[in-house]
Amino acid sequence: MGRKQGFLIIFLIFLFIPLNCYAQNGDVLCTSEHFILKAFPGSPSDAIPSSKEAQEFCNFYERVIEELRGKFGGELKGKITVVFGGKQAQGTGGRTVAEVYSSKLPLYNFGTHEIFHVALEDLLGPPPPLLLTIRPAPPFWSPLGLEELACTVFELHFWERSPQLHLYARVYQELNNWPSLETILSQEAKFTFQEMEFPLESFITYLLENYPPSCFKALWQYKADLALSPTLNLQKAIQQAYGKPLAKLEEEWRSSLEKISVESDWYKTVSFHRESQLLLATISSQITAQAEPIKIQLDSLTQLNEALKPIAKIWNSAPYGILVQPLKDFSTLEENLVRAKELSKKAEKAIQLLQVVQRNLGSQNWNEAYGNFYELRGSLIALGEQSLLPWVDKNLEELKGKVPPELVRSLEERGFPWWGWVLIGCGIAGVLGLGGWLFLRRRRIHKKEKG
């Protein structure tokens, strides 16, 4: 959904307080041979697994480690402390990881992604920094490196979603008119994170499924040549690890994807997934790009959240939105997506206006500020954004004394549409609509603190 997509945010508290501090103070939920599960002090009960669930998590984690050790050899360097709770933030610090859990979401959301960062480094060593590192075109979540992709690949493997991953990758390739991997790595093809993630993960999964684990281990342990580009490093690493050039392995991988039968329902499902993910990424990118002090928050756009809620519910039901069965009925979902697209355009306009009015106030351009504030007010109401309305109304009232009366009259004579008040009355019904979806993508950014 990791990196579930994000569509991600490491909260500021992680910037100042090491994760180990929480590990020392948290309540112990479960212990096993390689893991200690704890809770953030003061976390809400729905963000902490029960004792029974914590034991199930420990058993799952131990199975993960047993399989990884059998595949690659080696031993963990000590126990891994997994901390749950704490604002759904994720990260890695030393041998302590913060994972997500919510009693309101499907059980797979209890979090495994960050554990792979620690386990793979213990078993394989640190990955080469210049290997398979791609910075996607905007809107993007984070750079795609071998370590991040591999963690998601293993996560999907243990959630038994690898067959569907290949199917998603095939459709994404077709929809994106996917070029060669060399072109992707050379940055000649500008794809977003969402458009590249599944195909790249499918390629790595193909290598793990069809070649000895020692080949992947050699790829991971390749000593990158800092004088070479990422593309040349990958070509050299692939040749050394697999005994074949990158182009040959890519040809094999593409041939395997072509053998996958894609029924019409599946094609439509994956296409819908791609379209909705790109919409979310665009909205999130606009939200995070705001530069002025006063900002629109995504969860305050209640009408947009309400439109996205049914779509988010579908993708929340599976890891990274990779379903086991295709969708059958698209009518309501497509209607919601159309509405979400319309509202996203209004949101983009409102974000732009909010930035402009703050600059207008700074430059004391009162006439332009009044007109922009007036337009901003209508946009916010259409989006169901109520938190900024008092601030907007306060500025409009103050600006009335600084602008010509005819300007005020001309704008007020336009009137206010009846549906604006209806939208205000809708309240915050859709605030949670996007929260779960973002939850899936928050695994996309992971923070490491050494020492």
Buried (B, 14 or more C-beta within 10 A) or exposed (E): BBBBBBBBBBBEEBEEEBBBEBBEEBEEBBBBEBBBBBBBEEBEEEBBBEEEBBBBBBEBBBEBBEEBBEBBEBEBEEBBBBBBBBBBBBBBBBBBBBBBBBBEBEEBBBBBBBBBBBBBBBBBEEBBEBBBBBEBBEBBBBEBBBBBBBBBBBBBBBBEBBEBBBBBBBBBBBBBEBEBBBEBBBBEBEBBBBBBBBBBBBBBBBBBEEBEBEBBBBBBBBEBEEEEEBBBBBBBBBBEBBEBEBEEBBEBBBEBBEEEEBEEEBBBBBBBBBBBBBBBBBBBBBBEEBEBEEBBEBBBBBBBBBBBBBBBEBBBBBBBBBBEEBBEEBEEBBEBBEBBBBBBEBBBBBBBBBBBBBBBBEEEBBEBBBBBBBBBBBBBBBBBBBEBBEEBEEBBEBBBEEBEEEBBEEBEEEEEEEEBEEBBEEEBEBBBBBBBBBBBBBBBBBBEBEE
